């Protein structure tokens, strides 16, 4: 505040003076923030960090830059929630730290605000998140009720569904061993597209056919799976004739590889402890034992009588089904012989 005097002369030697004051208020200028370039978070490489940083500068003509406050918001709170945005740095050099939500692929506008408590300045930039191809829902299973009894010689149809839930197409190599205790049925292998992505009819391409590698006894397929699409491979197997009773047939061991960024090969394999998508196991149950069926071939006939005679004479024979005992004494003898001869004569 300053005091001044205003004076005047009347031209006749007389003067007068009047004091007045002038108050000069401080002029608060708004802070400043630099432009932040648009950012891209590319997660196609699984080794890529989960967060992204961008540097910028701040300043204020009326106060220290350290006293400025920073805040930010995203136009897509699902892709980048407010709590997933942070800041680092000091004085005029600052960094915004972004942690996009997992499994979400799209873009958002991030607005950074710098305030001195009264006035503020803002800058905005676009963040684009690229997931690349994602294969976290592969499933391999037989088309049957896993509780249904299976016997040797039965035919089983297996399907392998390979969905790409990411945002980029992928050229993949998929391999699946033929389940143990089964044999691949020649000519049963096929493939079809399953998905909702829209494709220009003029761009439709034929899906490469899968193959069976006779040497490695496995199904192999190489082809492109567009983002949002899936392919289903199907084939038949026959349960081995010599399979042991109570054998468990599993479908483990599939493997998928792809190169999402032209540099890094990504390999996806079946997780043995995947509770959400466990391997399907088919159990071959112990068949009901037929009285007198010493050989266990499901028929009571003369070879059973001969085998009983061999046992009684102490001659070694092949596997003997003790459950074929007819009188419950846990032995194979004359009672079983009489039973078999009566059955054969009927």
HELIX and SHEET records of a PDB file:
HELIX    1   1 UNK A   65  UNK A   67  5                                   3    
HELIX    2   2 UNK A   82  UNK A   84  5                                   3    
HELIX    3   3 UNK A  201  UNK A  203  5                                   3    
HELIX    4   4 UNK A  302  UNK A  312  1                                  11    
HELIX    5   5 UNK A  322  UNK A  324  5                                   3    
HELIX    6   6 UNK A  334  UNK A  345  1                                  12    
SHEET    1   A 2 UNK A   2  UNK A   9  0                                        
SHEET    2   A 2 UNK A  15  UNK A  22 -1                                        
SHEET    1   B 4 UNK A  32  UNK A  33  0                                        
SHEET    2   B 4 UNK A  52  UNK A  59 -1                                        
SHEET    3   B 4 UNK A  93  UNK A  98 -1                                        
SHEET    4   B 4 UNK A  85  UNK A  90 -1                                        
SHEET    1   C 4 UNK A  39  UNK A  42  0                                        
SHEET    2   C 4 UNK A 120  UNK A 130  1                                        
SHEET    3   C 4 UNK A 107  UNK A 115 -1                                        
SHEET    4   C 4 UNK A  69  UNK A  74 -1                                        
SHEET    1   D 4 UNK A 139  UNK A 142  0                                        
SHEET    2   D 4 UNK A 155  UNK A 163 -1                                        
SHEET    3   D 4 UNK A 229  UNK A 239 -1                                        
SHEET    4   D 4 UNK A 182  UNK A 184 -1                                        
SHEET    1   E 4 UNK A 139  UNK A 142  0                                        
SHEET    2   E 4 UNK A 155  UNK A 163 -1                                        
SHEET    3   E 4 UNK A 229  UNK A 239 -1                                        
SHEET    4   E 4 UNK A 190  UNK A 195 -1                                        
SHEET    1   F 5 UNK A 211  UNK A 213  0                                        
SHEET    2   F 5 UNK A 218  UNK A 225 -1                                        
SHEET    3   F 5 UNK A 170  UNK A 177 -1                                        
SHEET    4   F 5 UNK A 255  UNK A 259 -1                                        
SHEET    5   F 5 UNK A 265  UNK A 269 -1                                        
SHEET    1   G 2 UNK A 248  UNK A 249  0                                        
SHEET    2   G 2 UNK A 282  UNK A 283 -1                                        
END                                                                             
